[in-house]
Amino acid sequence: MTELTNPENGKPRLAVALIVKNEAANLKACLETVKDFADEIIILDSGSTDGTEEVARRFTNKFYVNADWPGFGPQRQLAQSYVTADYVLWLDADERVTPELRDSIEAALNKPQENTLYRIPRLSWVFGRYIRHCGWYPDKVVRLYPTKLTGYDNALVHEKVEIPAGVNIVDLEATPFITPTTISITTW
């Protein structure tokens, strides 16, 4: 694969991609954690009515809308079709990239490994505390990968990155990204 490297630093270009709907309350804090190291930010909206677009456009001009909801996997596939960078990092609007995770991502991009996907530990905030037990931590998820190597499956919910045969999966060593959304007992 030909690398479309960033001419300023010679390393592969990184896109941060999100699918969103009515995330105005979360989006700014999320994008603040990636704006200084992402080469592009792609946001695919599902028909927000709360000011999500206005928040998004403060960070990127690559804001798209697909209100004809096809399901989570297909929506992520559509969003990825807008990515022009070599690598894509997927986030949800309620997630935050820690400084340590940013360093780990940048280290991986400084020495990219061929045919490699990267897993990131996720730390969830539920009922007013971080959950570090009962299988919730470290909740490692593939979220960083070469854009042309793979993408999300077709699942309508609980979508996952497809793992092609013969690829390596490397765990990024870092303080995990944080999912600070509070889940209340009424949600269950």
Phi, psi and omega in degrees: 000135176280127179278131175263073189289156176289121183294340181283329184229357176076001180261165179303147180280144183243129170254143168252128183236142178219145164252137188218160166203123179052054181247023181305324183289335184254333194297317183301311181298323177295308185292332175300330183279351182234349188300331185272352179232350176279136176281333174208151176237124180248127177233123176249115183263149182254022177106043181298151177233013189242012182097008178304316182300317181298317178296313183300317184291347172289341184247338185203151170261004180262066180247125183233158180233132170223090183280350177274081190301117179264354188114164186296311181300306179299326178294319176294322177300316178297315178301318180296332179294342177272349182286133176249349182283167181288323182237151176234135173247120180267134175227158166259154185297338180267011179256154180229135176272122179285159176302323179293321177293319176303314179300319181293320177296314180297322177296318178297321180285336177290332179224068184295138178262136181295143177052049184230135172251153184240130176262146182236133176286140181241134179244119185262144177252113183223138179054038176079015178205158175286140179261111183243023183211186178051036176082001181272345181213136355281125179274090186275128181229140175286117181224352180233126181197161175296130186304322184273354183276324184198189178189191181278155178283184183268009184300138179287326174222162180055043180293153180221156173290132177289136181255101180295151178300139174084002178271156176264148174239122182247132176276125175284131180269112182190163166299132188293161171285152190258135173249093188275002181301132179274126175258125180259165181300332180288341177293327183279000000 
